[in-house]
Amino acid sequence: MTELQRLYLEHMALPHGLAYVDADRNGVVAFIPSDVSPSDESVLASIAELHGDRFVRMMDAEEQMSTMGSWDDAWLLATIGVARGAQGRGLGGDLLAAGLAEMDREGHAVWLDTATRRNLPLYQRHGFSIAGHITIDHGPEVWRMHRGPRG
């Protein structure tokens, strides 16, 4: 998982999007514009390799989730994470607020997918609304959420 996150940050969020980390590097949030995808074949091959035998299931899940719709002009909240020892102190919410403030300054809508029900209130507090919900075949429930630009 760590290596996958590194690839997405290094090849998508950092060169094309927006990423915030706290001073102690305990948390990260990353946003990616809608028109960015990894174009380097070696990155795509690494992503597939890291997913291993789950890659086909992931692609099937992506196809199922495509039925929930999308927004051509919205940025993706690609990842948000906090190290275990730093969780529960509001760091994730603070990083999310900082990133969303920049999205608002630039006039960007944002969307995300989450398969963790307990994350819904966090995202709703930051202005996201549930735009879709699906249960993946032999997999988790997934909620697609959207937030228009503020101000």
Secondary structure, 3 states (H helix, E strand, C coil): CHHHHHHHHHHHHHHHCEEEECCCCCEEEEEECCCCCCCCHHHHHHHHHHHHHHHHHHHHHHHHHHHHCCCCCCEEEEEEEECHHHCCCCHHHHHHHHHHHHHHHHCCCEEEEECCHHHHHHHHHCCCEEEEEEECCCCCEEEEEEECCCC
